[in-house]
Amino acid sequence: MPDAHDDSRSRALTPPPASKLDAEGQRLRRLYPHYGVKQARAKRRVPRFAYDYAANGVGDGSPNVAHNRSTMDAVRILPRYGLDVSRIDTRVTLFGQEYSMPVGVSPMGNPGVVWPGTGDILARAAQKARIPYIGSTVANESIEHFGRVAPDVYWFQLYPAPANGHEHSLDMVRRAEAAGAKALVVTLDVPCRPKRVGDVANGLEVPFRWRARTVRDIALSPAWAIETLRRGRPAFETLRAYVPEGASIFDIAAFGQQALGQAMDWDWIARMRDAWPRALVVKGILHPDDAERAVQVGCDGILVSNHGGRQFDAAPSAIEMLPAIAERVAGRARILMDGSIRSGLDILRALACGAEFTFAARAFLWSVAAIGEAGGDHAADSFLEELCSSMGQAGVTTIAQARQAPLWPSR
Ligand SMILES: Cc1cc2nc3c(=O)[nH]c(=O)nc-3n(C[C@H](O)[C@H](O)[C@H](O)COP(=O)(O)O)c2cc1C
């Protein structure tokens, strides 16, 4: 299972990637040097109901989001010095496809409410950076759109629609195959709808309720309001095919609410295995026994994830569960993870804990919400720069070596 390239083929990354940025890239690098700056600017630019939708986890406050972060911060890597790290190669081959580095964009439902056009912006940035882009069933753009703008890097994430013998689920899978999606990602960790109290309080539910506060928040976010007018209000374009012609965005949202989810048992995953000819990934796995089950039904990849702390407050973080899952299924399925990947250092941490590839949602989202169109490229540039410097600091020059970087205390 080749997942990295030996040094003889490696792309020399000296001078480091930051100096290869164009003038605009250099400017953004100075203005937005890290995740926190982008999140803070996004918070100022985006109406509160939309910011809360993405920032919050489940339940009362966001303890699981904080837990994801604190467990990521707790991962220490013991550096090795006196080695030649002048040539660093971050490329990875996954499911037969070469990517420029081991990070991709996690699926996000309705990111257009946070910043208009986010899905389109990120899919194009992913194509340019040669990293995977996972388009959600409830993205604002359609399967076909993503297949067009990100033909080499698009993966499709499915929330199944169980009615009528899964007629719509199977249709979406067929559409993803026709659109050239490289992998099908089935999200398992939404067996029922979580209660996200922030969204309840903000009226961000189906049916959407306008509140005086909503109107005030929009008035306080002029850049967002202008951009929303320019791009149009976000809808769920993949689902449009299943509602009567001329249905409003609220009708489509209501259809999604009623039709999607709650039928994801292992028999059903096995059916997807039969229906889908390319790589099949299950997302939302935390228990090593579930990882084992996924391997048994023929999954090619396991995306270890707690949904960014948005589903179950008592769940451990993905970074905590990675070592046990890697120990159980490494070599039989590719091990992917997401959850609080905010920097290149976090990518290295996850690799050292057993991941072969990582994904991030909010790091990409805040970058777009803070910066606009250029935010997608900036997020990818930042990940690459930070990953290279973190790898050099740890004394590793390939992704295969990064996965062997010693943790401290040793486990
Ligand atoms: C705004 C938002 C929408 C999301 N929508 C989906 C979705 O439609 N499908 C899915 O599988 N996961 C969804 N997720 C979870 C992400 O794919 C991912 O697992 C998680 O956010 C990773 O954590 P991070 O945001 O800290 O990087 C969503 C996350 C966010 C923040």
The ligand as an SDF file (V2000), in Angstrom:
LIG
                    3D

 31 33  0  0  0  0  0  0  0  0999 V2000
  -20.8710   23.8080    9.2870 C   0  0  0  0  0  0  0  0  0  0  0  0
  -20.6010   22.3320    9.3110 C   0  0  0  0  0  0  0  0  0  0  0  0
  -21.4120   21.4780    8.5670 C   0  0  0  0  0  0  0  0  0  0  0  0
  -21.1590   20.1060    8.5590 C   0  0  0  0  0  0  0  0  0  0  0  0
  -21.9190   19.3010    7.7590 N   0  0  0  0  0  0  0  0  0  0  0  0
  -21.5900   17.9920    7.6270 C   0  0  0  0  0  0  0  0  0  0  0  0
  -22.2460   17.1810    6.6570 C   0  0  0  0  0  0  0  0  0  0  0  0
  -23.1180   17.6270    5.9160 O   0  0  0  0  0  0  0  0  0  0  0  0
  -21.8750   15.8900    6.5790 N   0  0  0  0  0  0  0  0  0  0  0  0
  -20.8900   15.3440    7.3770 C   0  0  0  0  0  0  0  0  0  0  0  0
  -20.5840   14.1540    7.2660 O   0  0  0  0  0  0  0  0  0  0  0  0
  -20.2400   16.1040    8.2910 N   0  0  0  0  0  0  0  0  0  0  0  0
  -20.5490   17.4100    8.4100 C   0  0  0  0  0  0  0  0  0  0  0  0
  -19.8560   18.2050    9.2940 N   0  0  0  0  0  0  0  0  0  0  0  0
  -18.7530   17.6200   10.0860 C   0  0  0  0  0  0  0  0  0  0  0  0
  -17.4240   17.7620    9.3290 C   0  0  0  0  0  0  0  0  0  0  0  0
  -17.4500   17.0090    8.1450 O   0  0  0  0  0  0  0  0  0  0  0  0
  -16.2230   17.3090   10.1580 C   0  0  0  0  0  0  0  0  0  0  0  0
  -16.4160   15.9710   10.5840 O   0  0  0  0  0  0  0  0  0  0  0  0
  -15.8950   18.1740   11.3730 C   0  0  0  0  0  0  0  0  0  0  0  0
  -16.4200   19.4670   11.2810 O   0  0  0  0  0  0  0  0  0  0  0  0
  -14.3840   18.2290   11.5340 C   0  0  0  0  0  0  0  0  0  0  0  0
  -14.0210   19.0560   12.5730 O   0  0  0  0  0  0  0  0  0  0  0  0
  -13.4030   20.5360   12.3520 P   0  0  0  0  0  0  0  0  0  0  0  0
  -14.5270   21.4010   11.9390 O   0  0  0  0  0  0  0  0  0  0  0  0
  -12.8830   20.8570   13.7240 O   0  0  0  0  0  0  0  0  0  0  0  0
  -12.3290   20.4310   11.3160 O   0  0  0  0  0  0  0  0  0  0  0  0
  -20.0970   19.5730    9.3370 C   0  0  0  0  0  0  0  0  0  0  0  0
  -19.2840   20.4470   10.0750 C   0  0  0  0  0  0  0  0  0  0  0  0
  -19.5240   21.8040   10.0660 C   0  0  0  0  0  0  0  0  0  0  0  0
  -18.6260   22.7060   10.8680 C   0  0  0  0  0  0  0  0  0  0  0  0
  1  2  1  0
  2  3  1  0
  2 30  2  0
  3  4  2  0
  4  5  1  0
  4 28  1  0
  5  6  2  0
  6  7  1  0
  6 13  1  0
  7  8  2  0
  7  9  1  0
  9 10  1  0
 10 11  2  0
 10 12  1  0
 12 13  2  0
 13 14  1  0
 14 15  1  0
 14 28  1  0
 15 16  1  0
 16 17  1  0
 16 18  1  0
 18 19  1  0
 18 20  1  0
 20 21  1  0
 20 22  1  0
 22 23  1  0
 23 24  1  0
 24 25  2  0
 24 26  1  0
 24 27  1  0
 28 29  2  0
 29 30  1  0
 30 31  1  0
M  END
$$$$
